[in-house]
Amino acid sequence: MSRVAIVTGAGRGIGRAIAEALAKAGFVVARVSLEAQPEAEVRTGGTGAYYSCDVSDIGAHAELLDRIVADLGEPECLVNNAGVTSLQRGDLLDLSPESYDRTLAINLRAGFFLTQAFARRRIAKSAAKSPGQPGSIVFIGSANAEIVGENRADYCISKAGVAMMAKLFAARLAAEGIAVFEVRPGVIRTAMTEPATAKYDALLAEGGIPMRRWGEPEDIGRTVAALASGAIPYATGIHIDVGGGLQLHRV
């Protein structure tokens, strides 16, 4: 039986890399994104399928899961990757309600309710679980769950919320055979970080990232694939920093 994984925000960047890595690990991947399908294609050898869906629309979650099950089978893995940053970086005293509400709606609220729907469905279908293949949920957080980024306050707040959300679901779902993890990317080369390229290049030059290189989406993809494949057994509710040591506090 094929192992099915869902990846939100799979149209580009980190989400695309996660989908590719999961496909290489043997998963059939449901790639969920707002982008048009040609842009969202990943090199999966024809496996999986693409689903256009706005995950911030809570009412669309049940239909999305039904479509995925009908096309691919019951999913055992959910990767909550879809996310946005502030509409405009700047002084947090100037942060607009529109930016705040948009960021939390996509980064936090959408992930919570999609995970809720996924978990309910998986628990209800527990009798059909494959032995040795427990379910898994991976939240893509951020180093900004702890590291302050004053010019994108709403983003930082949302990712701090994701960190707690992952722990809450881990505690609730452990006995159900569903492991929950959070992956915290550092400075990753994507369209989201492109506006701050000069800033991050300077950070690298100053030794602010101990491994002294930009992170690539593939770094996150391989990490998620390892977690979803069960490479870290007897663990749940943990976070993994994938930022070249950015999270290290040095004096």
N, C-alpha and C positions, 0 to 999 in steps of 0.2 A: 504494500500500500504506500502511495506517495505521501510524503510529509509536506504539508501545506503551510506556508507562512504568509502573513499579511504585512506589507510595509507601507506606511502612509508617507506622503510627501516624496514618493519614489520617482518623480519626474526629472530630478536633476540632483547634482551635488551629493551630499551625504546619503540621501535616500536612494539615489540610483546606485551608488557604490554598495550599499547594504543589500539591495536586491540582487546585484550581481554576485556578491559574495555568498549569499544564501543559495542562489542557484548553483553555484560551483560546489557547494556543500551538499547538494542533492535535494534541496527543497524545490517544490513547485511554488512559485511566488506570485501572489496577488499584489500587483503594483497599483497603489491608489494615489491619485494625484489630480490636481486641477489642470495641469498642462495637457495639451492636445497629445493624442497617442503617439504620433511619430516622434515628438521630442522626448517622450518618456520611455522609448524603447530601450531595453537593456540587452546585453549580449548573453542570452540564456538558452540559445539553441532552440528557440521556439517553445520552451516550456513556460507555463504560467499564463497570466492574462493581465490586461490593463483595465482599470476601472476609474472612470472620471467621477469624482465625488468631492464635495466640499465637506470635510470632516467637522467643520465648525457647525454644520447643520445637524443637530442631534437627531432630528426626525428622520434623517437619511440612513442612520446606522443599521437599523434592522434590515432594510432592503438591501444595503450593501453586503451584509453578512449572508443573507439569503442567496444573493447572486453568486457570491464566491463559493458557497457550499454547493450550489447547483452545478457550477462550472468545474470546480477543482476538487471538491471534497471538504470535509471538516478541517478547519485550520487548527494547528496545534501551537502556532507561534504568532504573536502579534508584536510588531515593532512600531511604537508610537514615535515617529520621526518628524511628522509635519510640524513646521514651526516658522515663525516670522520674527523679525526684530522690530525695533521702533520705526515708525514711519519716517522719523528724522532724528538723527543723533544730535544731542545738544544738552543744554542746562536742564536738569530735572525740574527746576522751578518753572520751566516753560513747557513741560510735557503736557500734551493735550489729552482730554478724556477719550477722544477718538482713537488715538494711538494706544492708550492704556487698555481700553475695552477690546480692541482688535487683537492685541498681543495676547491678553489673557484668554480670550475666547478660543483662539487657535492653539496656543501653547499649553494651556492648562485645562480648560473646560472640555474641549474636544477629546483630549486624551483620556480624561477621567471617564466620560460617558461611553466612549468606544470600548475602553477596557472593561467597564461594567457589563456592557452587552456581550462582549467576547467571553468574559468569565462565566456569566450566567449560562450561556449556550454550552460552553465546554463542560461545566459541572453537570448540566442536564444530560449531556451525552457521555457521561463518565463511563458508562458500561461498555462503550465502544472504543475506549482508549486502547492504543496498542501497547502491550507490555514493553517496558524499557524505553518508552518514548513519552516522557512526561511533558505537559504543556509548559510554555514559557512566554513571558511578556518582557519586553525590553523597552524602557523609556530612554529616549535620547535627551539627556539634560544638557548641562553646560558647566564649564569651569566657573561661570558667573553665578552658579548656585551659591558660591562662597566668596568669590573674588569680585570686589566692587567694580562696576562699570558705570560711573555717574552719568555718562552721556547716553545711556539706554536703560533707564531705571525700570521701565515696565518689563523689559526683557529679563533683567536680573531677578525681579520679583517673580515672574512666571517660572523661571528655572529653579528658584528656591522652592517654589510650590511643587514642581515636578519631583524634586528630591524627596519631599515628604510623601507625596502621592505614591511613589514607588514603594516606600517602606510600608505604607498603609495596606496597599494591595498585597505586598509580600506576606504580611502578617495574616491577612484574611484568607489567602489562597494556598498557603503552604500545605495545609492538611488535605487540600484537594489535588495535590500533585502538580501544582502550577508554580514554577519558580519565577520570581520577578527580580529584574536587575535594572540598574540605571547606568548608562554610559555617559561620561562627561567629556565631550570633546574640548580641546583647548583651541589654539589658533589653527583653524583648518582652512585650506585654500579653496574657497567657494565664492559664489556670487554674493553671498551675504557678507563676507569679510572683505570683498574687493574694495569698497569705499575707504577702508581703513588700512590699505596695504602699506602705505608709507609709515604709519604708526607701528605696525607690527614688524616691518623690516627694521625699524629703529630698535624695537624691543629685542629682536634677535641679535642685532649688532652689539647691544649692551649686555648680552648674556642673560637676558630675562627668561629665555627658554633654555634650560640646561642642555637639551639634546641638539640645540643650535640648528634647527630646521623647521620649516613650516610643516604642519601636519597635512596629510592628504586624505580625501574622502575614503580611499581604500583602507587607511589605517582604522577607521571606524567600522567599515564593512567587515573586515576580517575579525575584529573583536566581537561584533554582534553575532557573526556566524559561529564563532567558538562557543558563545553562551547558548545560542539556540540549539546547537548540536549536543549540548550536555557535557562540554569539555571541563566545566567546573561543577562537579556533582556535590551534593550535600551542602548547597549554598543557596541562599535567597536573601533578598533585601539588601544586598551590597551594591556599592557603586564602584565603577572602575574609571579612573582618570586616564584619558588618552590624550595627553597634551605635552608630551616630551618633558615632563617635569615641571610644567608651568605652575602646578598647584603647590609645589614645595615652598615653604616659607624659609627664607635664608636671611641671615644677618651677617 
